[in-house]
Amino acid sequence: MTSDIRGRSATEIADSVRALIERSQLRAGDPLPPVRSLADDLGVNRNTVVAAYRQLTQAGVVVTRGRGGTRVADLSPVAQEGFAADSVLRDVGTGNPDPDLIPDLAPALARIAGRPVLYGEPVVDPGLEQWALEWMAGDLAAGDVRLTITSGAADAVERLLAQALTRDDAVALEDPCFLTSIHTVRIGGYRAVPVPVDDEGMTVEGLRVALEQGVRAVVHTPRAQNPTGSSLSAARAAQLREVLRAHPYVLVIEDDHFSMLSQQPFHSLIAPEHRRWALVRSVSKFLGPDMCLAVTASDPETAERLAMRLTPGTTWVSHLLQRLTHALVTDAATAASIADAGAHYAARNASFVSLLREHGLDADAGDGLNLWIPLPVPARDVSEQLMRRGWLARPGDEFVLAGDEPSHRLRLTVHDLDDDDAVQLAADLAAAVGAAGGRARLREVG
């Protein structure tokens, strides 16, 4: 393919590569020639080729993988959370909260009416700001905490990364990882560096290796990690803070998405001396996905840069949403219903795990809306067998960043199943494992 690339200037070379991609002569994952080789073939200075590759990288057309060279970017769709479109199957992979457990907004809506908010006024509602500062600062060791309101956690994470990184910068992500985080890093043109997750959160060695590879940001979930359900232990948090001590300017983003619903204590990676950090808490899991609001607490400089990223667009999140959120979270009855919802999710997940164990499938309930089920056979094979039985589940392959081996995990959302449906799904899952080749393993476990 080297002979097909033309040009004497960086722009001409970049345009030539773009044309080859548009004509499908270069496809996703294909390598571009080494800089020295292409410069010699074209009779140009190596710096000219370097500049051309930089243009392509900044445009998201190619990705640089260090010793792995420069390759055409893969722009195929990433799996998304939520219901599967146009499926007649019972979807047990949605990751959605139970709509029946989302508080009724009507009574609070009647209380939030007020004068219109105009351009130039404070972007954060004073009542929400006072409440949120107490909510966030109480869980942080940092001294100077600034508050920003964004249109949900994904919006916050995207803007936080954009204010700190440029294309092809490395970002440490949990592996397996939340689908939205994978999508955010990918469309931003950043390079994901996987950090393994176990029952106590990010592994110490995994984070150390990622930092050695030059990551400029770390995105992690302190509790109810999606998809695994793991939560950061106090001991693991202390170990990870020690690893981060030598990297105070690496941006640490904590996505505490389950917050008020979590059955686990909050432990943070953010040490008092860390210089670039943000704690993000969305209200979508307990007030509903349509409430598109997240509170971000951060260091002053990160807050200022995040505010700048908001300025060219919406500038602020609707004050109606802010007032509604404040009215709900400060209402005693709503707080009680949120606590009940958290207990319900935990109880239903634990109950389903017990059903699985009766069929010889061992699993842990973890924390969060989902279950991360280990299987003796590849998850995609089991997922296909479940489809034949009327169920739609998510194989773990969709969440994995590293490795080419098939995942042996299945993510299930079962909290909204009634008892009869839960019993049926557990039986069908065991049958699906058997049909996929795991019958002997099931007998061993049973």
N, C-alpha and C positions, 0 to 999 in steps of 0.2 A: 504493500500500500504506500510505501515511501515514495515511489515513483509517481504516484497520482497526486501528491501534494505539490502545489505550485506557489510561487510568490517570491518577491525580493524584500518586501518590507514585512514587519510584524502583522500589520492589518491584512495584507494580501495573503499571507500564510494562514492566518486565522479564518479569513473568508473562504479559503480553499478547503480547509477542514470542515467548516460548516456545510459547504456545498456537498462534500462527500457523504456527510451524515444525512443531509436532506434527500440525497439520491439513494440512500440505504447501502452505499458502498462501504460505509463504516457503520457498525451497529453497536448497541449498548454492550459495554464490556470489552470491546476491541481495543487493543493497545495502540497508542501513537508511537511513532519512531522515537528512539532516544534522541535527546537534543543534539549531541555531537554528530550522530549519524545523519539526521535530517539537515543540519547546517552544512555538512560536507557535500551532501547530494545537491543542495540548492546553491551552494557556493556563497553562503552568507555567513556573517558572524554568529557565533553561538548565542550571543545576547539577543539577537534578533528573534531566534527561535524561542528563547526563554520568554521574551516579551509576548510573542504570539500565544504561547501556551498559557501565560498569565491572563491574557485577555479572554481566552476560552474558559479558563477556570473561574474567573470572576463572573462570567456570564452563565455559569452552571452547565456549560456544554460538555466539559470534561472534568474528571476528578484526578487529583494527584495522590498516589499511594506510596510515597517514599520510594523504597527499593522496588516496589511493585510497579513503578513507572506511572505514566499518564494514560488514562483510559477514557473512552467515551462514557459519559454518565448514563446510568440506567434510570429512565424516567417512567418506568411502568408503574401502574397504580399501587399504592400501599393499602393494605386492609384497614378499614375504618371501624370504629365502635358503633354500636346501635343495632337495630333490627336489620335483618337481611331483606332486601327489596324483593317483592314479587315471589315470595316463597309460600308454598302451601304447608310446609312442615312446621312443627312446633319448635320455635326458636328458643334454645336454651343456651345461647352464647351471646346475648345482647349486651351484657354489662350494665343494664339500666337499673335504676332504683324502681321500687314498686310504686306506681302512681297512687295507689290507695294509701300509702304512707307519707305522701307529700302533703304538708299542711295546706288547709284551705286558705286561699289568698283573699277571699272576698271581704271578710271583716276588717282586715288590715287596710285594704284598698280604700275603704270609706274614711279612714283616719288620716291618710297621708296627703290629702288635697291641700294645696297651699299656693302662694303666689308663684308666677312663672320665674324661672331662673334664666338670666340673660347673659350674653357674652361678657367676659371680663370678671365674672363673679368667681369665688372659690370653686374649684372643680370637685371637691369632696364635701358631701353633706356634713355639717358640724356634728350632728347627733351620731351618725355612723362613724365618723372619725374618732370621736371620744370613746365610743364602745369598742371599736376595732383596735385602737391602740392598747387598751387594757387587755383585750383578747390575745393579741399577738405578742406584745412586749413581755407578758408574763411567762412566755415559753422561750424567751431568748436571753442569752447572757450578754449580748451586745448592749452598749450603753446608749448611743445615739441612734434611735430608730425613727425612720421616716415612712410615711404611709402613702401608697398609690392605689387607686381603684382602676381595675381594667375589666374588659368584657369577657370574663372567665379566665380560668387557669391557663388554657392553651394560648390565649391572647397574651397573657403576662409572660409566659415562658418564651414565646416567639419574640416578643419585643425585648425582653431581657437579653436573649442571645444576640439579637440584631444590634443592640447598643454596645456590645462588647466584642463581637467577632466579625471577621470577614470570611468570605467564601473559602472553603477548604481548611479552615481552622478546625482543630480536633475538639470534640465534645465527648466526655465520659458519660455513657448511658448504662443503666442497669441491663443485665442480660439474664433472663428474658425481660422484655421492656414493654411499657405501655404503648399501645399502637399510636396514640396521638403524638407522643414524644418522638417516635421513629419518624413519623410523617413530618413533624416540625423541623427536625434536624435535616432531613433529606431535602425538603423543598427550600430550606435556607442555604443549601449548598455546603453544609458543614460535613466534617468527616466523623462518623460515629466510632468511638472506641469502646468496645463492650467491656463491662465490669461484671463478673459473675455475682449472682445473688444466692444466698442460702437462707436458712431459717431466721438468721439474725440481721439480714440486710446485705448491703454491699460487702464483699469480702475485702479484707485488709490488703492482701497481696494483689488482688485485682485493681484496687484503686492506686496502689503504689506503682504498678506497671503502667497504668494509664497516665499517671503524672509524669513518669519517666519518658513517655512517648510525646509529651508536650501538650496535653490537653489544656485548653484555656478556660473551660467551663465544665462543671460537674452537675448533672441533673439527677436527683435521686428522690425517692419516696420514703419518708421516715416511718410510715406505718401503712398497713393495708396495701402493700405494694401490688400493683396490677401488672401481671396476672397471678403472682405467686401467693399473695396474701400475707407475706412475711412482714415483720415490723422490726425496726432497729432496736436492739437491746441496749441497755445502758453501757455494758462493757464494750460492745462493738462500737458504739458511738464514740466512746473515749479513745479507742484504738484508731479510729478513722480521723478524729480530730488531731491526733498526734502525727499521723501521716501528712495531714494538710498543713501542719504547723510551718513546714519549710516552703509552703506555696501560698502565702497570704493573699496574693493578688489573683489567684485563680477564682473565677466567679462560681460560687456554690449556690445552686438553686434547689430549695427544698419544696417539693410539691406535696403538701399535706392535704390531699384531695378529700380524704374521708373524715378528717378533723372531728366534728361533733358527733359523728356516728361511730367512731372507732372505739373498740373495746380495749385498746392497748394504750399505755402511757406514751407521751411524746418525748423522744430523745433527739437532740439536734447534732448535726455535724459542725455547726457554726460556733467556733470558739470566740471568746471576747476580743481576741487580738486579730481575728480574721478581717481583712480589709474590704473584700468584695463578696457580698452575699445577698440573698433574698429568700424570704419565706413566703410562699404563696398558699392561700387558702380560698378555694372556691366554695360557693354556697349551693352548687348544682346538685350534689348528692343528697342534701337534706331539704332544700327548698325547691328543687326541680331544675332540670337542665335548661329550661326556658328562662331561668332567672339570670343567665349570662352576666354574672358579676363575681369578681374575685378581689380579695384584699391582699396586697403585697406589702410586706414590711421589709425594709432594706437599709443598707448603709446610705448616708446622705448623697454620696456621689452617684451611686447606682440609681437612687431615686430620682436625682436630677436628670440623668441620662434617659431613664425610663419615661419621665415626663416629656422630654424632648421627642421621644419616639411617638408619643401620643399626639403631639401638637399638629403635625401635618394632616391628621385624619379626623377622628371623632372628637379630639381634645378632652372630652370627659364622658364618663358613663352617665346615662340618664339619671337625673336626680330623683325621678319618680321611682326608678329601680332601687336607688340608694335608700330613699325613705322607706320604701316597702320592705327592703331587707332589714333595716334598723327596727321597724315596727314589729317584724316577725321574731327576730332573734332576741328582742327584749321583752317579749310576751311570755309569761309563765306557762300558759297552756301550750304554746308552740314548743317551748323548750322541753316540756314533758313529752310531747308527741315525738320530738326528735330523738330523745333518749329511748323511748319505747321502740322506735324504728330501728335504732342501732341494736337493741337487744333482740329484736325479731330477726334481723338478718343473721346475727350470730347463732341464734337457736335453730333456724331453719337449715343453715349450712351444717351445723353439728349433727342435726338429725339425719341429713342426707348422707353424711360420712358414715354414720352408724349403719345405715341401710347398705352402703357399699361393702362394709366390712363383713356383713352377713353373707355376701356373695364372693368373698375372698379377695376383694380389692381394698388395699390399704390406702388411706389418705388422711390428711390433716385439714381441719376446718380453716385455720389461719384467721385472717381478719379481712373484712371488706365485703363486696357484693358478690364475689365469684369464688369458685373452688378450682384448685390446680391439681388435677387428678393424675397420679402416676400410673402408667400402663405397662404391661409386659411386652407389648407389641407397638409398632408405629401408630401414632395418633391418627394420621390420615386414613389408615386402613380401618380403624375403629369408627372414625367419623363417617366414612362411606357406609359401613354396616348400620350405623345408627340412622342414617337417612332412609335406608330401606325399612326401618321400623318406625318412621314418622318423626324423627328428631333431627334438628339442625344444631350442631355443636361447633366450637372453634378448636381446631387442632393447634397444638403448641407451636408448630412451625411458623405461624404468623407473627409470633412474638419474639422469636429468637434472632439475635444479631450475628452470633459467631457459630462457625461449624457448618459442615455440609451433611452431617448425619441427620436422619429424620428424627423429629421430636417424639418422645414417648410420654407426652403430657397432653391433657385435654382440659381446656378451660370451660367450665359450666357455670351458668347463672340459674340457680334453682330456688331462690328464696320465695318466688311467687307461685311455686307449684303447690297444689293442695296435697294432702297426704296420699290419696290414691295415685295421683300422677307421679309423685315422688317415688312411690313403691314401684310403679311401672317403669320409670326411667332407670332406676337402679337395676332392675331385672334385665331390661333391654341393653343396658351398658355392659353387664356381665356377659350376656349372650353375644353382643357385638364383639367383645374381646375374644370370646371363644371362636367365633366365626372367622375372626381375623388371624387366627393361629395361636391364640394365647390360652387355649383350653387346658393344656398340660400345666402351664404355669399357674393357672387358677386353682387346679387340683392341688398343686404343691402348697400354695398359700392357704387354701381352705383346709 
